[in-house]
Amino acid sequence: MNIFEAITSYVVEIDWRYFIELVFSGLTKGSIYALISLGYTMVYGIIELINFAHGEIYMIGAFTGLIVAGALGALGFPSLGILVIAALVAVIYCAAYGYTMEKIAYRPLRGAQRLSPLISAIGMSIFLGNYVLNAQTQDFVRFPDLLPPMPFLDPVSDILRPSSFLIIVCSATVMIALTLFIKRTRLGKAMRATAQNRKMAMLLGIDADRIISATFIIGSGLAAIGGILIASHTLQINFNIGFLAGIKAFTAAVLGGIGSIPGAMLGGLVLGCCESFAAGYFVSDYEDMVAFAILILILIFRPSGLLGKAKVQKV
């Protein structure tokens, strides 16, 4: 048997239905990682800070949606209306969290040594996680199933769940909207200028503090969307979901190229698909290990990431 016949035989033997199911599963996970990693990469691109509390913002978004959904459900609102309102409230609430966190924990340390804001970010992560733990519970809490039926998905319902479809479509829409916002709007151009050279941007009249606050607000809002989407998909949340999701989103940001918005999107999708195939064709226990293995390999062989550019420091 020659190589061509061997490859053809292998392709024929593949369970393509199962393969496509794994692809959709990977895109679902990857879309969530991409939404969260956008917050990491936007903040790092402007102030070169890894906001390790970003995963907790994602978790707070999910809990905010749960509280709002419970209140609106008791008032008899329709399920789709509950989901939309819960998402809007979560975005606004988490955006306020992001703004407050930047102003209290990071802005006073902007001129300090680089280790100080990093420690502050870790401290904020621990504080927010324990704050929600004490306010809620350490157990998993059921999130209501608010998605209406999607009849057009019936032919493929065994490989594509409505919640997966919603996550993929919403994430793609948000990413396209963010890209257009960064490229076309006045605030987006100011963000790019500040990321390229903050001192020069300030000399040209750009308020760097306002731009940094806006970056935290937008990134936190995106994390809240991710929290609502994943809660609608898994139908359960707890105080610790932000930690692992945050680490994986950070891995996605590094994989794509920290500081690169297209890289964050690509990194999230690649990481999600890698995890899905590792769990589908090997052992599901290896799923989390894949993220950290990819992080180590990227840091060793391509520290700038897939779409990132190595910075040249002139002396």
Contacts in CASP RR format, 6 or more apart in sequence:
PFRMAT RR
TARGET T0000
AUTHOR 0000-0000-0000
METHOD contacts of the structure
MODEL  1
MNIFEAITSYVVEIDWRYFIELVFSGLTKGSIYALISLGYTMVYGIIELI
NFAHGEIYMIGAFTGLIVAGALGALGFPSLGILVIAALVAVIYCAAYGYT
MEKIAYRPLRGAQRLSPLISAIGMSIFLGNYVLNAQTQDFVRFPDLLPPM
PFLDPVSDILRPSSFLIIVCSATVMIALTLFIKRTRLGKAMRATAQNRKM
AMLLGIDADRIISATFIIGSGLAAIGGILIASHTLQINFNIGFLAGIKAF
TAAVLGGIGSIPGAMLGGLVLGCCESFAAGYFVSDYEDMVAFAILILILI
FRPSGLLGKAKVQKV
1 9 0 8 1.000
17 159 0 8 1.000
20 159 0 8 1.000
21 158 0 8 1.000
21 159 0 8 1.000
21 160 0 8 1.000
22 273 0 8 1.000
22 276 0 8 1.000
22 277 0 8 1.000
22 280 0 8 1.000
22 281 0 8 1.000
23 273 0 8 1.000
23 276 0 8 1.000
24 159 0 8 1.000
24 160 0 8 1.000
24 164 0 8 1.000
24 168 0 8 1.000
25 164 0 8 1.000
25 276 0 8 1.000
26 269 0 8 1.000
26 272 0 8 1.000
26 273 0 8 1.000
26 275 0 8 1.000
26 276 0 8 1.000
26 277 0 8 1.000
27 164 0 8 1.000
27 168 0 8 1.000
27 269 0 8 1.000
27 272 0 8 1.000
27 273 0 8 1.000
28 163 0 8 1.000
28 164 0 8 1.000
28 167 0 8 1.000
28 168 0 8 1.000
28 233 0 8 1.000
29 271 0 8 1.000
29 272 0 8 1.000
29 275 0 8 1.000
29 276 0 8 1.000
30 252 0 8 1.000
30 267 0 8 1.000
30 268 0 8 1.000
30 269 0 8 1.000
30 271 0 8 1.000
30 272 0 8 1.000
30 273 0 8 1.000
31 167 0 8 1.000
31 168 0 8 1.000
31 170 0 8 1.000
31 171 0 8 1.000
31 172 0 8 1.000
31 229 0 8 1.000
31 268 0 8 1.000
31 269 0 8 1.000
32 167 0 8 1.000
32 171 0 8 1.000
32 226 0 8 1.000
32 227 0 8 1.000
32 229 0 8 1.000
32 230 0 8 1.000
32 245 0 8 1.000
33 245 0 8 1.000
33 248 0 8 1.000
33 249 0 8 1.000
33 252 0 8 1.000
33 267 0 8 1.000
33 268 0 8 1.000
33 269 0 8 1.000
33 271 0 8 1.000
33 272 0 8 1.000
34 171 0 8 1.000
34 175 0 8 1.000
34 249 0 8 1.000
34 252 0 8 1.000
34 264 0 8 1.000
34 265 0 8 1.000
34 267 0 8 1.000
34 268 0 8 1.000
34 269 0 8 1.000
35 171 0 8 1.000
35 174 0 8 1.000
35 175 0 8 1.000
35 222 0 8 1.000
35 223 0 8 1.000
35 225 0 8 1.000
35 226 0 8 1.000
35 229 0 8 1.000
36 54 0 8 1.000
36 55 0 8 1.000
36 58 0 8 1.000
36 222 0 8 1.000
36 223 0 8 1.000
36 226 0 8 1.000
36 245 0 8 1.000
36 246 0 8 1.000
36 249 0 8 1.000
36 252 0 8 1.000
37 249 0 8 1.000
37 250 0 8 1.000
37 252 0 8 1.000
37 253 0 8 1.000
37 264 0 8 1.000
37 265 0 8 1.000
37 267 0 8 1.000
37 268 0 8 1.000
38 175 0 8 1.000
38 178 0 8 1.000
38 219 0 8 1.000
38 222 0 8 1.000
38 261 0 8 1.000
38 264 0 8 1.000
38 265 0 8 1.000
39 51 0 8 1.000
39 54 0 8 1.000
39 215 0 8 1.000
39 218 0 8 1.000
39 219 0 8 1.000
39 220 0 8 1.000
39 222 0 8 1.000
39 223 0 8 1.000
39 264 0 8 1.000
40 50 0 8 1.000
40 51 0 8 1.000
40 54 0 8 1.000
40 249 0 8 1.000
40 250 0 8 1.000
40 253 0 8 1.000
40 258 0 8 1.000
40 264 0 8 1.000
41 253 0 8 1.000
41 257 0 8 1.000
41 258 0 8 1.000
41 259 0 8 1.000
41 260 0 8 1.000
41 261 0 8 1.000
41 263 0 8 1.000
41 264 0 8 1.000
42 191 0 8 1.000
42 215 0 8 1.000
42 218 0 8 1.000
42 219 0 8 1.000
42 259 0 8 1.000
42 261 0 8 1.000
43 49 0 8 1.000
43 50 0 8 1.000
43 51 0 8 1.000
43 54 0 8 1.000
43 215 0 8 1.000
43 216 0 8 1.000
43 219 0 8 1.000
44 50 0 8 1.000
44 51 0 8 1.000
44 253 0 8 1.000
44 258 0 8 1.000
44 259 0 8 1.000
45 195 0 8 1.000
45 258 0 8 1.000
45 259 0 8 1.000
46 191 0 8 1.000
46 194 0 8 1.000
46 195 0 8 1.000
46 198 0 8 1.000
46 211 0 8 1.000
46 212 0 8 1.000
46 215 0 8 1.000
47 106 0 8 1.000
47 110 0 8 1.000
47 198 0 8 1.000
47 212 0 8 1.000
48 114 0 8 1.000
49 106 0 8 1.000
49 117 0 8 1.000
49 118 0 8 1.000
49 121 0 8 1.000
50 118 0 8 1.000
50 121 0 8 1.000
50 250 0 8 1.000
51 106 0 8 1.000
51 121 0 8 1.000
51 216 0 8 1.000
52 118 0 8 1.000
52 121 0 8 1.000
52 122 0 8 1.000
52 123 0 8 1.000
52 124 0 8 1.000
52 125 0 8 1.000
52 250 0 8 1.000
53 101 0 8 1.000
53 105 0 8 1.000
53 121 0 8 1.000
53 122 0 8 1.000
53 123 0 8 1.000
53 124 0 8 1.000
53 125 0 8 1.000
53 127 0 8 1.000
53 128 0 8 1.000
54 219 0 8 1.000
54 220 0 8 1.000
54 223 0 8 1.000
54 246 0 8 1.000
54 249 0 8 1.000
55 125 0 8 1.000
55 223 0 8 1.000
55 242 0 8 1.000
55 243 0 8 1.000
55 245 0 8 1.000
55 246 0 8 1.000
55 249 0 8 1.000
56 124 0 8 1.000
56 125 0 8 1.000
56 128 0 8 1.000
56 129 0 8 1.000
56 132 0 8 1.000
56 242 0 8 1.000
56 243 0 8 1.000
57 94 0 8 1.000
57 97 0 8 1.000
57 98 0 8 1.000
57 101 0 8 1.000
57 128 0 8 1.000
57 220 0 8 1.000
57 221 0 8 1.000
57 223 0 8 1.000
57 224 0 8 1.000
58 223 0 8 1.000
58 224 0 8 1.000
58 226 0 8 1.000
58 227 0 8 1.000
58 241 0 8 1.000
58 242 0 8 1.000
58 245 0 8 1.000
58 246 0 8 1.000
58 249 0 8 1.000
59 128 0 8 1.000
59 129 0 8 1.000
59 132 0 8 1.000
59 227 0 8 1.000
59 237 0 8 1.000
59 239 0 8 1.000
59 240 0 8 1.000
59 241 0 8 1.000
59 242 0 8 1.000
59 245 0 8 1.000
60 93 0 8 1.000
60 94 0 8 1.000
60 97 0 8 1.000
60 128 0 8 1.000
60 132 0 8 1.000
60 224 0 8 1.000
61 90 0 8 1.000
61 93 0 8 1.000
61 94 0 8 1.000
61 223 0 8 1.000
61 224 0 8 1.000
61 227 0 8 1.000
61 228 0 8 1.000
62 90 0 8 1.000
62 143 0 8 1.000
62 226 0 8 1.000
62 227 0 8 1.000
62 228 0 8 1.000
62 230 0 8 1.000
62 231 0 8 1.000
62 237 0 8 1.000
62 241 0 8 1.000
63 132 0 8 1.000
63 136 0 8 1.000
63 237 0 8 1.000
63 239 0 8 1.000
64 86 0 8 1.000
64 89 0 8 1.000
64 90 0 8 1.000
64 93 0 8 1.000
64 94 0 8 1.000
64 224 0 8 1.000
65 86 0 8 1.000
65 87 0 8 1.000
65 89 0 8 1.000
65 90 0 8 1.000
65 228 0 8 1.000
65 231 0 8 1.000
66 86 0 8 1.000
66 141 0 8 1.000
66 143 0 8 1.000
66 144 0 8 1.000
66 231 0 8 1.000
66 237 0 8 1.000
68 82 0 8 1.000
68 85 0 8 1.000
68 86 0 8 1.000
68 89 0 8 1.000
68 90 0 8 1.000
69 82 0 8 1.000
69 83 0 8 1.000
69 86 0 8 1.000
69 143 0 8 1.000
69 144 0 8 1.000
69 146 0 8 1.000
70 82 0 8 1.000
70 144 0 8 1.000
72 81 0 8 1.000
72 82 0 8 1.000
72 85 0 8 1.000
72 86 0 8 1.000
73 82 0 8 1.000
73 144 0 8 1.000
77 85 0 8 1.000
79 144 0 8 1.000
79 145 0 8 1.000
79 146 0 8 1.000
79 147 0 8 1.000
79 148 0 8 1.000
80 146 0 8 1.000
80 147 0 8 1.000
80 148 0 8 1.000
81 146 0 8 1.000
82 144 0 8 1.000
82 146 0 8 1.000
83 146 0 8 1.000
83 147 0 8 1.000
83 228 0 8 1.000
83 232 0 8 1.000
86 146 0 8 1.000
86 228 0 8 1.000
87 224 0 8 1.000
87 225 0 8 1.000
87 228 0 8 1.000
90 221 0 8 1.000
90 224 0 8 1.000
90 225 0 8 1.000
90 227 0 8 1.000
90 228 0 8 1.000
91 221 0 8 1.000
91 224 0 8 1.000
91 225 0 8 1.000
93 224 0 8 1.000
94 220 0 8 1.000
94 221 0 8 1.000
94 223 0 8 1.000
94 224 0 8 1.000
95 217 0 8 1.000
95 218 0 8 1.000
95 220 0 8 1.000
95 221 0 8 1.000
95 224 0 8 1.000
97 220 0 8 1.000
98 216 0 8 1.000
98 217 0 8 1.000
98 219 0 8 1.000
98 220 0 8 1.000
99 213 0 8 1.000
99 216 0 8 1.000
99 217 0 8 1.000
99 220 0 8 1.000
101 124 0 8 1.000
101 216 0 8 1.000
101 220 0 8 1.000
102 212 0 8 1.000
102 213 0 8 1.000
102 216 0 8 1.000
103 213 0 8 1.000
105 120 0 8 1.000
105 121 0 8 1.000
105 123 0 8 1.000
105 124 0 8 1.000
106 117 0 8 1.000
106 120 0 8 1.000
106 121 0 8 1.000
107 209 0 8 1.000
107 212 0 8 1.000
109 116 0 8 1.000
109 117 0 8 1.000
109 120 0 8 1.000
110 117 0 8 1.000
125 243 0 8 1.000
129 239 0 8 1.000
129 240 0 8 1.000
132 239 0 8 1.000
133 239 0 8 1.000
136 238 0 8 1.000
136 239 0 8 1.000
137 238 0 8 1.000
137 239 0 8 1.000
138 238 0 8 1.000
138 239 0 8 1.000
138 240 0 8 1.000
139 238 0 8 1.000
140 236 0 8 1.000
140 237 0 8 1.000
140 238 0 8 1.000
141 236 0 8 1.000
141 237 0 8 1.000
141 238 0 8 1.000
142 235 0 8 1.000
142 236 0 8 1.000
143 231 0 8 1.000
143 232 0 8 1.000
143 234 0 8 1.000
143 235 0 8 1.000
143 236 0 8 1.000
143 237 0 8 1.000
144 235 0 8 1.000
145 232 0 8 1.000
145 235 0 8 1.000
146 232 0 8 1.000
147 162 0 8 1.000
147 163 0 8 1.000
147 166 0 8 1.000
147 232 0 8 1.000
149 162 0 8 1.000
150 162 0 8 1.000
150 165 0 8 1.000
153 160 0 8 1.000
153 162 0 8 1.000
153 165 0 8 1.000
161 233 0 8 1.000
163 229 0 8 1.000
163 232 0 8 1.000
163 233 0 8 1.000
164 233 0 8 1.000
166 229 0 8 1.000
166 232 0 8 1.000
166 233 0 8 1.000
167 229 0 8 1.000
167 230 0 8 1.000
167 233 0 8 1.000
170 225 0 8 1.000
170 229 0 8 1.000
171 226 0 8 1.000
171 229 0 8 1.000
174 222 0 8 1.000
174 225 0 8 1.000
175 265 0 8 1.000
178 218 0 8 1.000
178 222 0 8 1.000
178 261 0 8 1.000
179 261 0 8 1.000
179 262 0 8 1.000
181 187 0 8 1.000
181 188 0 8 1.000
182 188 0 8 1.000
182 191 0 8 1.000
182 192 0 8 1.000
182 261 0 8 1.000
183 189 0 8 1.000
187 211 0 8 1.000
187 214 0 8 1.000
190 201 0 8 1.000
190 206 0 8 1.000
190 211 0 8 1.000
191 211 0 8 1.000
191 214 0 8 1.000
191 215 0 8 1.000
193 200 0 8 1.000
193 201 0 8 1.000
193 204 0 8 1.000
193 206 0 8 1.000
194 201 0 8 1.000
194 206 0 8 1.000
194 208 0 8 1.000
194 211 0 8 1.000
194 212 0 8 1.000
195 259 0 8 1.000
198 208 0 8 1.000
201 208 0 8 1.000
201 211 0 8 1.000
202 208 0 8 1.000
230 241 0 8 1.000
230 245 0 8 1.000
231 237 0 8 1.000
244 288 0 8 1.000
247 291 0 8 1.000
247 292 0 8 1.000
248 271 0 8 1.000
248 291 0 8 1.000
249 268 0 8 1.000
251 271 0 8 1.000
251 291 0 8 1.000
251 292 0 8 1.000
251 294 0 8 1.000
251 295 0 8 1.000
251 298 0 8 1.000
252 264 0 8 1.000
252 267 0 8 1.000
252 268 0 8 1.000
252 270 0 8 1.000
252 271 0 8 1.000
252 272 0 8 1.000
253 259 0 8 1.000
253 263 0 8 1.000
253 264 0 8 1.000
253 267 0 8 1.000
254 295 0 8 1.000
254 298 0 8 1.000
254 299 0 8 1.000
254 305 0 8 1.000
255 263 0 8 1.000
255 266 0 8 1.000
255 267 0 8 1.000
255 268 0 8 1.000
255 270 0 8 1.000
255 271 0 8 1.000
255 294 0 8 1.000
255 295 0 8 1.000
255 298 0 8 1.000
255 305 0 8 1.000
255 306 0 8 1.000
256 263 0 8 1.000
256 264 0 8 1.000
256 266 0 8 1.000
256 267 0 8 1.000
256 268 0 8 1.000
256 270 0 8 1.000
256 305 0 8 1.000
256 306 0 8 1.000
256 307 0 8 1.000
256 308 0 8 1.000
257 263 0 8 1.000
257 264 0 8 1.000
257 267 0 8 1.000
257 304 0 8 1.000
257 305 0 8 1.000
257 306 0 8 1.000
257 307 0 8 1.000
257 308 0 8 1.000
258 305 0 8 1.000
258 308 0 8 1.000
259 308 0 8 1.000
260 307 0 8 1.000
260 308 0 8 1.000
260 309 0 8 1.000
262 307 0 8 1.000
263 305 0 8 1.000
263 306 0 8 1.000
263 307 0 8 1.000
263 308 0 8 1.000
266 306 0 8 1.000
266 307 0 8 1.000
267 306 0 8 1.000
270 306 0 8 1.000
271 290 0 8 1.000
271 291 0 8 1.000
271 294 0 8 1.000
274 290 0 8 1.000
274 294 0 8 1.000
275 287 0 8 1.000
275 288 0 8 1.000
275 290 0 8 1.000
275 291 0 8 1.000
278 286 0 8 1.000
278 287 0 8 1.000
278 289 0 8 1.000
278 290 0 8 1.000
279 286 0 8 1.000
279 287 0 8 1.000
298 305 0 8 1.000
303 310 0 8 1.000
304 310 0 8 1.000
END
